[in-house]
Amino acid sequence: MPCKDIYAILGGDMDCYSNSSVAFENGKKFVINNRSKKSICKIHIDNCLIKDNNIRKCDFFFAIKEDQKFYLVELKEQSLDDAVEQIKSTFDILNSKIKKRAQDFIGIIVSSAVPKAADQKFKAIQQKLFKEHKLLIKRKQIHYEEVI
């Protein structure tokens, strides 16, 4: 089972783990198109692996075993600032256990349409986060597909 290695590191409730390559919530969708048939583990983070409502966290986490690549996924209705903070916080929490390079993680925000001013602000935050922490964050509207 692809999730057993990451489960051994992160722990929590096994019901939070699955081999799915899709995350869907509030009309937003993230899909890993697994053309190379790699081992994928999807972990439900918000109110599952991390239950504390006082901790900022993203919705889902995907681990690709063969590549040792990790996706922090936030399916967001509104605030991009919040989404970035949730991804950064989840990265800090999970990577304190996983202990991989920030470059091995990609933050993904799937959001509703955003005004141009908000998009400009997001780009500035995105650049700052990459410069300071080497954590890349990508954003798409409604549907995001990552090919591996």
Phi and psi in radians as a Rosetta constraint file:
Dihedral C 1 N 2 CA 2 C 2 CIRCULARHARMONIC -1.072 0.35
Dihedral N 2 CA 2 C 2 N 3 CIRCULARHARMONIC -0.408 0.35
Dihedral C 2 N 3 CA 3 C 3 CIRCULARHARMONIC -1.471 0.35
Dihedral N 3 CA 3 C 3 N 4 CIRCULARHARMONIC -0.232 0.35
Dihedral C 3 N 4 CA 4 C 4 CIRCULARHARMONIC -1.118 0.35
Dihedral N 4 CA 4 C 4 N 5 CIRCULARHARMONIC -0.628 0.35
Dihedral C 4 N 5 CA 5 C 5 CIRCULARHARMONIC -1.160 0.35
Dihedral N 5 CA 5 C 5 N 6 CIRCULARHARMONIC -0.821 0.35
Dihedral C 5 N 6 CA 6 C 6 CIRCULARHARMONIC -1.265 0.35
Dihedral N 6 CA 6 C 6 N 7 CIRCULARHARMONIC -0.569 0.35
Dihedral C 6 N 7 CA 7 C 7 CIRCULARHARMONIC -1.095 0.35
Dihedral N 7 CA 7 C 7 N 8 CIRCULARHARMONIC -0.687 0.35
Dihedral C 7 N 8 CA 8 C 8 CIRCULARHARMONIC -1.080 0.35
Dihedral N 8 CA 8 C 8 N 9 CIRCULARHARMONIC -0.501 0.35
Dihedral C 8 N 9 CA 9 C 9 CIRCULARHARMONIC -1.511 0.35
Dihedral N 9 CA 9 C 9 N 10 CIRCULARHARMONIC -0.816 0.35
Dihedral C 9 N 10 CA 10 C 10 CIRCULARHARMONIC -1.587 0.35
Dihedral N 10 CA 10 C 10 N 11 CIRCULARHARMONIC -0.494 0.35
Dihedral C 10 N 11 CA 11 C 11 CIRCULARHARMONIC 1.178 0.35
Dihedral N 11 CA 11 C 11 N 12 CIRCULARHARMONIC -2.611 0.35
Dihedral C 11 N 12 CA 12 C 12 CIRCULARHARMONIC 1.541 0.35
Dihedral N 12 CA 12 C 12 N 13 CIRCULARHARMONIC -2.808 0.35
Dihedral C 12 N 13 CA 13 C 13 CIRCULARHARMONIC -1.514 0.35
Dihedral N 13 CA 13 C 13 N 14 CIRCULARHARMONIC 2.208 0.35
Dihedral C 13 N 14 CA 14 C 14 CIRCULARHARMONIC -1.059 0.35
Dihedral N 14 CA 14 C 14 N 15 CIRCULARHARMONIC -0.393 0.35
Dihedral C 14 N 15 CA 15 C 15 CIRCULARHARMONIC -1.153 0.35
Dihedral N 15 CA 15 C 15 N 16 CIRCULARHARMONIC -0.272 0.35
Dihedral C 15 N 16 CA 16 C 16 CIRCULARHARMONIC -1.361 0.35
Dihedral N 16 CA 16 C 16 N 17 CIRCULARHARMONIC -0.234 0.35
Dihedral C 16 N 17 CA 17 C 17 CIRCULARHARMONIC -1.836 0.35
Dihedral N 17 CA 17 C 17 N 18 CIRCULARHARMONIC 2.473 0.35
Dihedral C 17 N 18 CA 18 C 18 CIRCULARHARMONIC -2.686 0.35
Dihedral N 18 CA 18 C 18 N 19 CIRCULARHARMONIC 2.964 0.35
Dihedral C 18 N 19 CA 19 C 19 CIRCULARHARMONIC -1.693 0.35
Dihedral N 19 CA 19 C 19 N 20 CIRCULARHARMONIC 0.268 0.35
Dihedral C 19 N 20 CA 20 C 20 CIRCULARHARMONIC -1.205 0.35
Dihedral N 20 CA 20 C 20 N 21 CIRCULARHARMONIC 2.628 0.35
Dihedral C 20 N 21 CA 21 C 21 CIRCULARHARMONIC -1.949 0.35
Dihedral N 21 CA 21 C 21 N 22 CIRCULARHARMONIC 0.286 0.35
Dihedral C 21 N 22 CA 22 C 22 CIRCULARHARMONIC -2.284 0.35
Dihedral N 22 CA 22 C 22 N 23 CIRCULARHARMONIC 2.404 0.35
Dihedral C 22 N 23 CA 23 C 23 CIRCULARHARMONIC -2.173 0.35
Dihedral N 23 CA 23 C 23 N 24 CIRCULARHARMONIC 2.296 0.35
Dihedral C 23 N 24 CA 24 C 24 CIRCULARHARMONIC -2.437 0.35
Dihedral N 24 CA 24 C 24 N 25 CIRCULARHARMONIC 2.309 0.35
Dihedral C 24 N 25 CA 25 C 25 CIRCULARHARMONIC -2.849 0.35
Dihedral N 25 CA 25 C 25 N 26 CIRCULARHARMONIC 2.331 0.35
Dihedral C 25 N 26 CA 26 C 26 CIRCULARHARMONIC 0.871 0.35
Dihedral N 26 CA 26 C 26 N 27 CIRCULARHARMONIC 0.708 0.35
Dihedral C 26 N 27 CA 27 C 27 CIRCULARHARMONIC 1.365 0.35
Dihedral N 27 CA 27 C 27 N 28 CIRCULARHARMONIC 0.039 0.35
Dihedral C 27 N 28 CA 28 C 28 CIRCULARHARMONIC -1.817 0.35
Dihedral N 28 CA 28 C 28 N 29 CIRCULARHARMONIC 2.520 0.35
Dihedral C 28 N 29 CA 29 C 29 CIRCULARHARMONIC -2.453 0.35
Dihedral N 29 CA 29 C 29 N 30 CIRCULARHARMONIC 2.359 0.35
Dihedral C 29 N 30 CA 30 C 30 CIRCULARHARMONIC -2.117 0.35
Dihedral N 30 CA 30 C 30 N 31 CIRCULARHARMONIC 2.274 0.35
Dihedral C 30 N 31 CA 31 C 31 CIRCULARHARMONIC -2.286 0.35
Dihedral N 31 CA 31 C 31 N 32 CIRCULARHARMONIC 2.348 0.35
Dihedral C 31 N 32 CA 32 C 32 CIRCULARHARMONIC -1.728 0.35
Dihedral N 32 CA 32 C 32 N 33 CIRCULARHARMONIC 2.016 0.35
Dihedral C 32 N 33 CA 33 C 33 CIRCULARHARMONIC -1.482 0.35
Dihedral N 33 CA 33 C 33 N 34 CIRCULARHARMONIC 1.750 0.35
Dihedral C 33 N 34 CA 34 C 34 CIRCULARHARMONIC -1.568 0.35
Dihedral N 34 CA 34 C 34 N 35 CIRCULARHARMONIC 1.133 0.35
Dihedral C 34 N 35 CA 35 C 35 CIRCULARHARMONIC -1.084 0.35
Dihedral N 35 CA 35 C 35 N 36 CIRCULARHARMONIC -0.550 0.35
Dihedral C 35 N 36 CA 36 C 36 CIRCULARHARMONIC -1.557 0.35
Dihedral N 36 CA 36 C 36 N 37 CIRCULARHARMONIC 0.058 0.35
Dihedral C 36 N 37 CA 37 C 37 CIRCULARHARMONIC 1.004 0.35
Dihedral N 37 CA 37 C 37 N 38 CIRCULARHARMONIC 0.750 0.35
Dihedral C 37 N 38 CA 38 C 38 CIRCULARHARMONIC -1.439 0.35
Dihedral N 38 CA 38 C 38 N 39 CIRCULARHARMONIC 2.867 0.35
Dihedral C 38 N 39 CA 39 C 39 CIRCULARHARMONIC -1.425 0.35
Dihedral N 39 CA 39 C 39 N 40 CIRCULARHARMONIC 2.093 0.35
Dihedral C 39 N 40 CA 40 C 40 CIRCULARHARMONIC -2.012 0.35
Dihedral N 40 CA 40 C 40 N 41 CIRCULARHARMONIC 2.390 0.35
Dihedral C 40 N 41 CA 41 C 41 CIRCULARHARMONIC -2.157 0.35
Dihedral N 41 CA 41 C 41 N 42 CIRCULARHARMONIC 2.143 0.35
Dihedral C 41 N 42 CA 42 C 42 CIRCULARHARMONIC -1.760 0.35
Dihedral N 42 CA 42 C 42 N 43 CIRCULARHARMONIC 2.308 0.35
Dihedral C 42 N 43 CA 43 C 43 CIRCULARHARMONIC -2.148 0.35
Dihedral N 43 CA 43 C 43 N 44 CIRCULARHARMONIC 2.152 0.35
Dihedral C 43 N 44 CA 44 C 44 CIRCULARHARMONIC -1.374 0.35
Dihedral N 44 CA 44 C 44 N 45 CIRCULARHARMONIC 2.047 0.35
Dihedral C 44 N 45 CA 45 C 45 CIRCULARHARMONIC -1.600 0.35
Dihedral N 45 CA 45 C 45 N 46 CIRCULARHARMONIC -1.012 0.35
Dihedral C 45 N 46 CA 46 C 46 CIRCULARHARMONIC -1.142 0.35
Dihedral N 46 CA 46 C 46 N 47 CIRCULARHARMONIC 2.086 0.35
Dihedral C 46 N 47 CA 47 C 47 CIRCULARHARMONIC 1.071 0.35
Dihedral N 47 CA 47 C 47 N 48 CIRCULARHARMONIC 0.458 0.35
Dihedral C 47 N 48 CA 48 C 48 CIRCULARHARMONIC -2.403 0.35
Dihedral N 48 CA 48 C 48 N 49 CIRCULARHARMONIC -1.432 0.35
Dihedral C 48 N 49 CA 49 C 49 CIRCULARHARMONIC -1.141 0.35
Dihedral N 49 CA 49 C 49 N 50 CIRCULARHARMONIC -0.732 0.35
Dihedral C 49 N 50 CA 50 C 50 CIRCULARHARMONIC -2.010 0.35
Dihedral N 50 CA 50 C 50 N 51 CIRCULARHARMONIC 1.866 0.35
Dihedral C 50 N 51 CA 51 C 51 CIRCULARHARMONIC -1.643 0.35
Dihedral N 51 CA 51 C 51 N 52 CIRCULARHARMONIC -0.322 0.35
Dihedral C 51 N 52 CA 52 C 52 CIRCULARHARMONIC -1.153 0.35
Dihedral N 52 CA 52 C 52 N 53 CIRCULARHARMONIC 2.045 0.35
Dihedral C 52 N 53 CA 53 C 53 CIRCULARHARMONIC -1.255 0.35
Dihedral N 53 CA 53 C 53 N 54 CIRCULARHARMONIC -0.218 0.35
Dihedral C 53 N 54 CA 54 C 54 CIRCULARHARMONIC -1.493 0.35
Dihedral N 54 CA 54 C 54 N 55 CIRCULARHARMONIC -0.129 0.35
Dihedral C 54 N 55 CA 55 C 55 CIRCULARHARMONIC -1.757 0.35
Dihedral N 55 CA 55 C 55 N 56 CIRCULARHARMONIC 2.282 0.35
Dihedral C 55 N 56 CA 56 C 56 CIRCULARHARMONIC -1.340 0.35
Dihedral N 56 CA 56 C 56 N 57 CIRCULARHARMONIC 2.299 0.35
Dihedral C 56 N 57 CA 57 C 57 CIRCULARHARMONIC -2.679 0.35
Dihedral N 57 CA 57 C 57 N 58 CIRCULARHARMONIC 2.683 0.35
Dihedral C 57 N 58 CA 58 C 58 CIRCULARHARMONIC -1.446 0.35
Dihedral N 58 CA 58 C 58 N 59 CIRCULARHARMONIC 3.103 0.35
Dihedral C 58 N 59 CA 59 C 59 CIRCULARHARMONIC -1.390 0.35
Dihedral N 59 CA 59 C 59 N 60 CIRCULARHARMONIC -0.799 0.35
Dihedral C 59 N 60 CA 60 C 60 CIRCULARHARMONIC -2.434 0.35
Dihedral N 60 CA 60 C 60 N 61 CIRCULARHARMONIC 2.768 0.35
Dihedral C 60 N 61 CA 61 C 61 CIRCULARHARMONIC -2.372 0.35
Dihedral N 61 CA 61 C 61 N 62 CIRCULARHARMONIC 2.269 0.35
Dihedral C 61 N 62 CA 62 C 62 CIRCULARHARMONIC -2.047 0.35
Dihedral N 62 CA 62 C 62 N 63 CIRCULARHARMONIC 2.350 0.35
Dihedral C 62 N 63 CA 63 C 63 CIRCULARHARMONIC -2.054 0.35
Dihedral N 63 CA 63 C 63 N 64 CIRCULARHARMONIC 2.250 0.35
Dihedral C 63 N 64 CA 64 C 64 CIRCULARHARMONIC -1.819 0.35
Dihedral N 64 CA 64 C 64 N 65 CIRCULARHARMONIC 1.904 0.35
Dihedral C 64 N 65 CA 65 C 65 CIRCULARHARMONIC -1.043 0.35
Dihedral N 65 CA 65 C 65 N 66 CIRCULARHARMONIC -0.917 0.35
Dihedral C 65 N 66 CA 66 C 66 CIRCULARHARMONIC -1.108 0.35
Dihedral N 66 CA 66 C 66 N 67 CIRCULARHARMONIC -0.642 0.35
Dihedral C 66 N 67 CA 67 C 67 CIRCULARHARMONIC -1.584 0.35
Dihedral N 67 CA 67 C 67 N 68 CIRCULARHARMONIC -0.270 0.35
Dihedral C 67 N 68 CA 68 C 68 CIRCULARHARMONIC 0.946 0.35
Dihedral N 68 CA 68 C 68 N 69 CIRCULARHARMONIC 0.776 0.35
Dihedral C 68 N 69 CA 69 C 69 CIRCULARHARMONIC -1.898 0.35
Dihedral N 69 CA 69 C 69 N 70 CIRCULARHARMONIC 2.571 0.35
Dihedral C 69 N 70 CA 70 C 70 CIRCULARHARMONIC -2.348 0.35
Dihedral N 70 CA 70 C 70 N 71 CIRCULARHARMONIC 2.388 0.35
Dihedral C 70 N 71 CA 71 C 71 CIRCULARHARMONIC -2.067 0.35
Dihedral N 71 CA 71 C 71 N 72 CIRCULARHARMONIC 2.180 0.35
Dihedral C 71 N 72 CA 72 C 72 CIRCULARHARMONIC -1.778 0.35
Dihedral N 72 CA 72 C 72 N 73 CIRCULARHARMONIC 1.983 0.35
Dihedral C 72 N 73 CA 73 C 73 CIRCULARHARMONIC -2.006 0.35
Dihedral N 73 CA 73 C 73 N 74 CIRCULARHARMONIC 2.210 0.35
Dihedral C 73 N 74 CA 74 C 74 CIRCULARHARMONIC -2.106 0.35
Dihedral N 74 CA 74 C 74 N 75 CIRCULARHARMONIC 2.095 0.35
Dihedral C 74 N 75 CA 75 C 75 CIRCULARHARMONIC -1.728 0.35
Dihedral N 75 CA 75 C 75 N 76 CIRCULARHARMONIC 1.841 0.35
Dihedral C 75 N 76 CA 76 C 76 CIRCULARHARMONIC -2.046 0.35
Dihedral N 76 CA 76 C 76 N 77 CIRCULARHARMONIC 2.354 0.35
Dihedral C 76 N 77 CA 77 C 77 CIRCULARHARMONIC -1.345 0.35
Dihedral N 77 CA 77 C 77 N 78 CIRCULARHARMONIC -0.757 0.35
Dihedral C 77 N 78 CA 78 C 78 CIRCULARHARMONIC -2.287 0.35
Dihedral N 78 CA 78 C 78 N 79 CIRCULARHARMONIC -1.818 0.35
Dihedral C 78 N 79 CA 79 C 79 CIRCULARHARMONIC -0.950 0.35
Dihedral N 79 CA 79 C 79 N 80 CIRCULARHARMONIC 2.018 0.35
Dihedral C 79 N 80 CA 80 C 80 CIRCULARHARMONIC -1.221 0.35
Dihedral N 80 CA 80 C 80 N 81 CIRCULARHARMONIC -0.570 0.35
Dihedral C 80 N 81 CA 81 C 81 CIRCULARHARMONIC -1.027 0.35
Dihedral N 81 CA 81 C 81 N 82 CIRCULARHARMONIC -0.814 0.35
Dihedral C 81 N 82 CA 82 C 82 CIRCULARHARMONIC -1.069 0.35
Dihedral N 82 CA 82 C 82 N 83 CIRCULARHARMONIC -0.747 0.35
Dihedral C 82 N 83 CA 83 C 83 CIRCULARHARMONIC -1.047 0.35
Dihedral N 83 CA 83 C 83 N 84 CIRCULARHARMONIC -0.760 0.35
Dihedral C 83 N 84 CA 84 C 84 CIRCULARHARMONIC -1.102 0.35
Dihedral N 84 CA 84 C 84 N 85 CIRCULARHARMONIC -0.776 0.35
Dihedral C 84 N 85 CA 85 C 85 CIRCULARHARMONIC -1.083 0.35
Dihedral N 85 CA 85 C 85 N 86 CIRCULARHARMONIC -0.698 0.35
Dihedral C 85 N 86 CA 86 C 86 CIRCULARHARMONIC -1.130 0.35
Dihedral N 86 CA 86 C 86 N 87 CIRCULARHARMONIC -0.728 0.35
Dihedral C 86 N 87 CA 87 C 87 CIRCULARHARMONIC -1.150 0.35
Dihedral N 87 CA 87 C 87 N 88 CIRCULARHARMONIC -0.796 0.35
Dihedral C 87 N 88 CA 88 C 88 CIRCULARHARMONIC -1.079 0.35
Dihedral N 88 CA 88 C 88 N 89 CIRCULARHARMONIC -0.779 0.35
Dihedral C 88 N 89 CA 89 C 89 CIRCULARHARMONIC -1.089 0.35
Dihedral N 89 CA 89 C 89 N 90 CIRCULARHARMONIC -0.783 0.35
Dihedral C 89 N 90 CA 90 C 90 CIRCULARHARMONIC -1.128 0.35
Dihedral N 90 CA 90 C 90 N 91 CIRCULARHARMONIC -0.712 0.35
Dihedral C 90 N 91 CA 91 C 91 CIRCULARHARMONIC -0.987 0.35
Dihedral N 91 CA 91 C 91 N 92 CIRCULARHARMONIC -0.850 0.35
Dihedral C 91 N 92 CA 92 C 92 CIRCULARHARMONIC -1.042 0.35
Dihedral N 92 CA 92 C 92 N 93 CIRCULARHARMONIC -0.773 0.35
Dihedral C 92 N 93 CA 93 C 93 CIRCULARHARMONIC -1.155 0.35
Dihedral N 93 CA 93 C 93 N 94 CIRCULARHARMONIC -0.907 0.35
Dihedral C 93 N 94 CA 94 C 94 CIRCULARHARMONIC -1.232 0.35
Dihedral N 94 CA 94 C 94 N 95 CIRCULARHARMONIC -0.687 0.35
Dihedral C 94 N 95 CA 95 C 95 CIRCULARHARMONIC -1.295 0.35
Dihedral N 95 CA 95 C 95 N 96 CIRCULARHARMONIC -0.271 0.35
Dihedral C 95 N 96 CA 96 C 96 CIRCULARHARMONIC -1.154 0.35
Dihedral N 96 CA 96 C 96 N 97 CIRCULARHARMONIC -0.370 0.35
Dihedral C 96 N 97 CA 97 C 97 CIRCULARHARMONIC -1.776 0.35
Dihedral N 97 CA 97 C 97 N 98 CIRCULARHARMONIC -0.696 0.35
Dihedral C 97 N 98 CA 98 C 98 CIRCULARHARMONIC -1.314 0.35
Dihedral N 98 CA 98 C 98 N 99 CIRCULARHARMONIC -0.689 0.35
Dihedral C 98 N 99 CA 99 C 99 CIRCULARHARMONIC 1.035 0.35
Dihedral N 99 CA 99 C 99 N 100 CIRCULARHARMONIC 0.965 0.35
Dihedral C 99 N 100 CA 100 C 100 CIRCULARHARMONIC -2.012 0.35
Dihedral N 100 CA 100 C 100 N 101 CIRCULARHARMONIC 2.959 0.35
Dihedral C 100 N 101 CA 101 C 101 CIRCULARHARMONIC -1.206 0.35
Dihedral N 101 CA 101 C 101 N 102 CIRCULARHARMONIC 2.561 0.35
Dihedral C 101 N 102 CA 102 C 102 CIRCULARHARMONIC -1.011 0.35
Dihedral N 102 CA 102 C 102 N 103 CIRCULARHARMONIC -0.541 0.35
Dihedral C 102 N 103 CA 103 C 103 CIRCULARHARMONIC -1.140 0.35
Dihedral N 103 CA 103 C 103 N 104 CIRCULARHARMONIC -0.283 0.35
Dihedral C 103 N 104 CA 104 C 104 CIRCULARHARMONIC -1.452 0.35
Dihedral N 104 CA 104 C 104 N 105 CIRCULARHARMONIC -0.085 0.35
Dihedral C 104 N 105 CA 105 C 105 CIRCULARHARMONIC -1.937 0.35
Dihedral N 105 CA 105 C 105 N 106 CIRCULARHARMONIC 2.502 0.35
Dihedral C 105 N 106 CA 106 C 106 CIRCULARHARMONIC -2.283 0.35
Dihedral N 106 CA 106 C 106 N 107 CIRCULARHARMONIC 2.224 0.35
Dihedral C 106 N 107 CA 107 C 107 CIRCULARHARMONIC -1.548 0.35
Dihedral N 107 CA 107 C 107 N 108 CIRCULARHARMONIC 2.339 0.35
Dihedral C 107 N 108 CA 108 C 108 CIRCULARHARMONIC -2.163 0.35
Dihedral N 108 CA 108 C 108 N 109 CIRCULARHARMONIC 2.195 0.35
Dihedral C 108 N 109 CA 109 C 109 CIRCULARHARMONIC -1.996 0.35
Dihedral N 109 CA 109 C 109 N 110 CIRCULARHARMONIC 2.134 0.35
Dihedral C 109 N 110 CA 110 C 110 CIRCULARHARMONIC -1.929 0.35
Dihedral N 110 CA 110 C 110 N 111 CIRCULARHARMONIC 2.021 0.35
Dihedral C 110 N 111 CA 111 C 111 CIRCULARHARMONIC -2.270 0.35
Dihedral N 111 CA 111 C 111 N 112 CIRCULARHARMONIC 3.025 0.35
Dihedral C 111 N 112 CA 112 C 112 CIRCULARHARMONIC -1.278 0.35
Dihedral N 112 CA 112 C 112 N 113 CIRCULARHARMONIC 3.067 0.35
Dihedral C 112 N 113 CA 113 C 113 CIRCULARHARMONIC -1.048 0.35
Dihedral N 113 CA 113 C 113 N 114 CIRCULARHARMONIC 2.479 0.35
Dihedral C 113 N 114 CA 114 C 114 CIRCULARHARMONIC -2.162 0.35
Dihedral N 114 CA 114 C 114 N 115 CIRCULARHARMONIC 2.563 0.35
Dihedral C 114 N 115 CA 115 C 115 CIRCULARHARMONIC -1.098 0.35
Dihedral N 115 CA 115 C 115 N 116 CIRCULARHARMONIC 2.722 0.35
Dihedral C 115 N 116 CA 116 C 116 CIRCULARHARMONIC -1.005 0.35
Dihedral N 116 CA 116 C 116 N 117 CIRCULARHARMONIC -0.708 0.35
Dihedral C 116 N 117 CA 117 C 117 CIRCULARHARMONIC -1.089 0.35
Dihedral N 117 CA 117 C 117 N 118 CIRCULARHARMONIC -0.705 0.35
Dihedral C 117 N 118 CA 118 C 118 CIRCULARHARMONIC -1.171 0.35
Dihedral N 118 CA 118 C 118 N 119 CIRCULARHARMONIC -0.620 0.35
Dihedral C 118 N 119 CA 119 C 119 CIRCULARHARMONIC -1.144 0.35
Dihedral N 119 CA 119 C 119 N 120 CIRCULARHARMONIC -0.720 0.35
Dihedral C 119 N 120 CA 120 C 120 CIRCULARHARMONIC -1.085 0.35
Dihedral N 120 CA 120 C 120 N 121 CIRCULARHARMONIC -0.764 0.35
Dihedral C 120 N 121 CA 121 C 121 CIRCULARHARMONIC -1.103 0.35
Dihedral N 121 CA 121 C 121 N 122 CIRCULARHARMONIC -0.729 0.35
Dihedral C 121 N 122 CA 122 C 122 CIRCULARHARMONIC -1.039 0.35
Dihedral N 122 CA 122 C 122 N 123 CIRCULARHARMONIC -0.764 0.35
Dihedral C 122 N 123 CA 123 C 123 CIRCULARHARMONIC -1.060 0.35
Dihedral N 123 CA 123 C 123 N 124 CIRCULARHARMONIC -0.666 0.35
Dihedral C 123 N 124 CA 124 C 124 CIRCULARHARMONIC -1.155 0.35
Dihedral N 124 CA 124 C 124 N 125 CIRCULARHARMONIC -0.765 0.35
Dihedral C 124 N 125 CA 125 C 125 CIRCULARHARMONIC -1.130 0.35
Dihedral N 125 CA 125 C 125 N 126 CIRCULARHARMONIC -0.731 0.35
Dihedral C 125 N 126 CA 126 C 126 CIRCULARHARMONIC -1.018 0.35
Dihedral N 126 CA 126 C 126 N 127 CIRCULARHARMONIC -0.825 0.35
Dihedral C 126 N 127 CA 127 C 127 CIRCULARHARMONIC -1.139 0.35
Dihedral N 127 CA 127 C 127 N 128 CIRCULARHARMONIC -0.716 0.35
Dihedral C 127 N 128 CA 128 C 128 CIRCULARHARMONIC -1.110 0.35
Dihedral N 128 CA 128 C 128 N 129 CIRCULARHARMONIC -0.781 0.35
Dihedral C 128 N 129 CA 129 C 129 CIRCULARHARMONIC -1.107 0.35
Dihedral N 129 CA 129 C 129 N 130 CIRCULARHARMONIC -0.685 0.35
Dihedral C 129 N 130 CA 130 C 130 CIRCULARHARMONIC -1.206 0.35
Dihedral N 130 CA 130 C 130 N 131 CIRCULARHARMONIC -0.736 0.35
Dihedral C 130 N 131 CA 131 C 131 CIRCULARHARMONIC -1.120 0.35
Dihedral N 131 CA 131 C 131 N 132 CIRCULARHARMONIC -0.762 0.35
Dihedral C 131 N 132 CA 132 C 132 CIRCULARHARMONIC -1.450 0.35
Dihedral N 132 CA 132 C 132 N 133 CIRCULARHARMONIC -0.563 0.35
Dihedral C 132 N 133 CA 133 C 133 CIRCULARHARMONIC -2.199 0.35
Dihedral N 133 CA 133 C 133 N 134 CIRCULARHARMONIC -0.080 0.35
Dihedral C 133 N 134 CA 134 C 134 CIRCULARHARMONIC 1.067 0.35
Dihedral N 134 CA 134 C 134 N 135 CIRCULARHARMONIC 0.440 0.35
Dihedral C 134 N 135 CA 135 C 135 CIRCULARHARMONIC -1.761 0.35
Dihedral N 135 CA 135 C 135 N 136 CIRCULARHARMONIC 2.017 0.35
Dihedral C 135 N 136 CA 136 C 136 CIRCULARHARMONIC -1.490 0.35
Dihedral N 136 CA 136 C 136 N 137 CIRCULARHARMONIC 2.321 0.35
Dihedral C 136 N 137 CA 137 C 137 CIRCULARHARMONIC -2.176 0.35
Dihedral N 137 CA 137 C 137 N 138 CIRCULARHARMONIC 2.279 0.35
Dihedral C 137 N 138 CA 138 C 138 CIRCULARHARMONIC -2.013 0.35
Dihedral N 138 CA 138 C 138 N 139 CIRCULARHARMONIC 2.711 0.35
Dihedral C 138 N 139 CA 139 C 139 CIRCULARHARMONIC -2.425 0.35
Dihedral N 139 CA 139 C 139 N 140 CIRCULARHARMONIC 2.428 0.35
Dihedral C 139 N 140 CA 140 C 140 CIRCULARHARMONIC -2.438 0.35
Dihedral N 140 CA 140 C 140 N 141 CIRCULARHARMONIC 2.818 0.35
Dihedral C 140 N 141 CA 141 C 141 CIRCULARHARMONIC -1.657 0.35
Dihedral N 141 CA 141 C 141 N 142 CIRCULARHARMONIC 2.360 0.35
Dihedral C 141 N 142 CA 142 C 142 CIRCULARHARMONIC 1.126 0.35
Dihedral N 142 CA 142 C 142 N 143 CIRCULARHARMONIC -0.919 0.35
Dihedral C 142 N 143 CA 143 C 143 CIRCULARHARMONIC -2.397 0.35
Dihedral N 143 CA 143 C 143 N 144 CIRCULARHARMONIC 2.253 0.35
Dihedral C 143 N 144 CA 144 C 144 CIRCULARHARMONIC -2.225 0.35
Dihedral N 144 CA 144 C 144 N 145 CIRCULARHARMONIC 2.258 0.35
Dihedral C 144 N 145 CA 145 C 145 CIRCULARHARMONIC -2.140 0.35
Dihedral N 145 CA 145 C 145 N 146 CIRCULARHARMONIC 2.206 0.35
Dihedral C 145 N 146 CA 146 C 146 CIRCULARHARMONIC -1.930 0.35
Dihedral N 146 CA 146 C 146 N 147 CIRCULARHARMONIC 2.163 0.35
Dihedral C 146 N 147 CA 147 C 147 CIRCULARHARMONIC -1.681 0.35
Dihedral N 147 CA 147 C 147 N 148 CIRCULARHARMONIC 2.250 0.35
